[in-house]
Amino acid sequence: MNILITGHRGFVGKHFRKFYEDQGHQVFGVDIVGEPSRDARDFFRKDDIQWDLVVHLAAVVGGRAKIEGDPLSVAVDLSIDAEMWQWAIRTEQKRVVYFSSSAAYPIELQTREEHVSLAEHMINLSDIRSPDFTYGWSKLTGEYLAQFAEAEGVRTHIFRPFSGYGEDQALDYPFPSFIDRAKRKADPFEVWGDGLQTRDFVHIDDIVQTVNAAIEQDCREPLNIGTGRPTSFLNLADLVTKQAGYSPEIVTHPDKPVGVFYRVSDPAMSFQIWQPRITLEEGIRRALLTD
């Protein structure tokens, strides 16, 4: 296949590119990072190629500090996605993978009082409830626009990954930051928030495999990508430091941005497509062994 990946130099994009190249496919990438640098929006305005598969990952990304500290820059994702969907319709693309996010889920379901496993049906595009900051709004809007592309004949696959992680992820995110501290034997070991905020960590290899399996099975409904396993940041710190072989003092920083309190997937639908193979413990082991 001839495959287009937007944002191919990012954390997720690199893994998709390697996966498809290893399978012998021809992969073309567009990314504003690196050389040559190209804004995906400029590409969409000029490109007329009909690709066998488009994996759309281009976005303004960053950790929690970016999402809360610079919400207007994150809102650029609205522009990127609008240009992409218009291009997909104009060029009659065969199949588009759109990466939404667990941030698209209503924040009212992710509070300290609510411990709800988020299922796909909890997003209703006919009855929209507030998602998480501008990042969540951009992803929810992307899903909304996908309906119109689908109506025009573009086969769409929408995924809502939870807390994806891997050995080569940037330090803007919790998992690699914890790994970095553990490698340095940091003591005290710092944790943002009170440490009770909870996430669903899923390895990047399982994210790629879930997407690939869903495409092969022509899954057309929005699909979570997660494990269903709740892990608090204090629990993650405990797992990481134990594997690193030391017991530091844990110091929390309640003043730091942490986002919603409880964000965990209901994996019932996604497990019918692909069940994650890499446990969090195994992911930690791999990351600690990586230079």
N, C-alpha and C positions, 0 to 999 in steps of 0.2 A: 504493500500500500504506500501511497504518498500521503504523509501525515504532516500537518501543521501544528506546532506547539507554540502558543504565545506565552511569553514569560518562561522560556526554556532554560534560562540561566538561574532561575530561582531554585529554592530548596525542592519544591515539588516538581518543578519542570525538569530539573536535572535527572530525577529518577525516572520520570516518564520517558525522557529522551533515551536514556540508557536501555530501558526495558524494550522499547520498540526497535531500537537499532540492533540490540542483541537478537531480536527475532527476524532480522533481515529486512526491515522496512526502511524506506527512504524518509528521513525526518528533516524538515525545514523548520528553523526556529526564528522567532521574532522577539527581541527583548531590548528594552531601553538601557539595560546594564551591559557593560562590556563593549567590545569592538567586533563587528560594526554595531553601533548603537542605532536602534530604530524604534520610534514610538509606535505601538501597535495601532493607534488611531490613524497615523499616516499610512500605514500598510493597508488598513481596511479601506481607505478612500481610493486606493490605486489598484489593489490586487483584483484580478479577474479569474484566477485559477479556481477550478472546482476540485477540492481535495477529497481524498477518500475518507479522511477523518480529521476533524479539528478538535484539539484539546486546548480549551481557552483558560489560561491561568494568569494572563497579564493583569496586574493590579498593583495599586500602591499598598504595600504590606509593611508590617511592623508589629511589635509586641503591644502589650497593654498600654504602655506609656505613649506610644504613637497613636493608638486608637482614641485615647482620652485626651491626650495633650495636643493633638493636631488634627481635629476631626474634619476640617475643611479639605486638607490635603488628601485624606482618605476618601473623601467624597468624589474625588476625580474618578474613582472606579465607576461611578454612574455614567460618566462620559465614555469611558473605555467600553463598557458593556453595551451601551446604546449603539455605538459605532459598530461593534461586532455583530449585533443581531441584525442591523440594517444591511451590513455587508453579506451576512449569511443568507438573507432573503434575496438580495440582489443577484448574488452569484450562484444561487440554488445549491448551497452546500448539501452534501449527502448526509452527513452525520456530525453533530456538534456535542462535545462534552463540555458542560458548564459547571464550574466549581462554585457552588454556593457556599454556605457555611452554617455551622451550628449557631452562629451569632444571629441568624435569621429568625430563630425561634423567639416567641414572646418573652420578654424579660420577666413578666409577672409569674411565669412558671419556673423561674430560676432563682428564687429568693431563699433566704435563710430559713424561712418557715416552710417552704415547699421543697420536697425532695422527689420531684417528678422525673421519671425517665422519659425523655423527649422522643415521641413517636412522630412519624412523618405526617400523620393526619392533623397534628396540632398546628400546622401552618395551613391556613385557609385563605387563599388569595381573594376570596369573595368577602372575607371578614378579617381584614388585616389588623393585627395588634402590634404594639411597638416592639421592634427588635432591638438589638444591642448597638447603640450609637450609630454614627453614619456608616460604619463598616457593615453592620447588620442591615441597615436600610438599603445600602447599595446592592447587597446580595439578594435581599428580598425583591428589590426592583428588577434585578437580573432574571430571577425566576418568573416574575410577572411578565416581562417582555418575551421570555421564551415561549409563552403560550401563543403569541402572535407568529413567531417563527414556525412553530409546530403547525399552526393552521395554514401556513403557506407551503407546507411540505418538507420542512427541514426536520429531520429526525433528531430529537434532542434527548440528552441524558443528563439529568441534574443530580449532583451529589452534595451532601451536607456533611463534610468531614468534621469530626470533633477535634480533640487536641492531638494533631499529628506531630510526630517526633521522629528523630533519627540521629545517626552518628554525626552527620555533617550539617546540622541545622545551626543557624546563626544564634548568637548569644542573646538576641532580643527576646527569646522565648524561655519559658521556665525550665523545661527539661534540659536543654544544653547548658543553661546557666548553673543548674544544680550539678550536672556532671563536671563542669569546669571547676566549681568549688571543691567537689570531692577529690578531683585529681590533684588539686593544690593542697589538699588536706586543710581546707579553711576551717578555722576554729577561733571565734564562733562562726557558725554556719547561718547565713542570713536567709530569711524567708519573708517575702512581701505579704502584707496583710496579717491577719491573725493565724494564718496557716490552715484554717478549717475550710477555706474555699476548696471546692471539689471539682475535679475534671475527669474526663474519660480519655485516657491516653492510648492512641493507636499508632502503630509503627508505620512508617512511610511505605515499606514493602507491602504491607497488607492493604494500604490505601490503593496502591497501584494495581494490585491483584483484584481487589473488589471492583474497581472501574473496568478492568479488562474483562472480568467475568460478566459484569452487567451488560457490557457492549455485546459480547458474544451471545448472551441470552436475550438480547434486545429488550432489556428492562427500560420501560419508558416513564415510569413513575419516579418522582424525587426519592432519593435513597440516602439514608444515613450511612456514614462510615464510622463505626466505633466498636467498642468491645462490650459495652454495657457494664463495665467494672468501675465503680466510683473510687477515686483515689484523691484524698486530700493532699494539700501541699506538705503538710507535716508528715503524712504517711510517705509521700514521695521522698522527702528528705531522709527519712528513716531507712527506706529501701536503698537509696543511693549510698549513704554513708556506711551502712552495714556491708554492702558489697565492696566498698572502697577500703574496708577494714579499720574503721576508726569510729569513735563516738564523741562528736563535738558538742559543744553547747549550741542549742538552737535559739537564735534570736529573731523574733518577729518584728515587722515594721508595719503597724496598723495604718500609718499615714500614707503608705504607697498604694497606687492604683491596682485593684485586683479584679475589677469587673463583676459579673454576676456571681452569686454564691455557689450555685449547684448546677452544673451543666454535664449531664450524663445521657448517653444514647439509650433508647430502646432499640436493640439490634434485631428484633424478631424478623423484620423484612429483609435486612441486609444479610443475615445469617442463612437465608434461603439461597442467596447468591454466592457468598463467600464467607467462611468463618475464619477470623484472624488466626494466624499460625504463630505469631511472635508474641509471647507474653511480655508484660512490662519488665519482669525480672530479667528475661533474656535480652530485651532491648537495652537495659541498663548495663548488663555485662558487656555487650558489644560496644557500647559507647565508651565505657571505661577502658577498654582495650585499644581503642582507636587513638592514634597519636594526634 
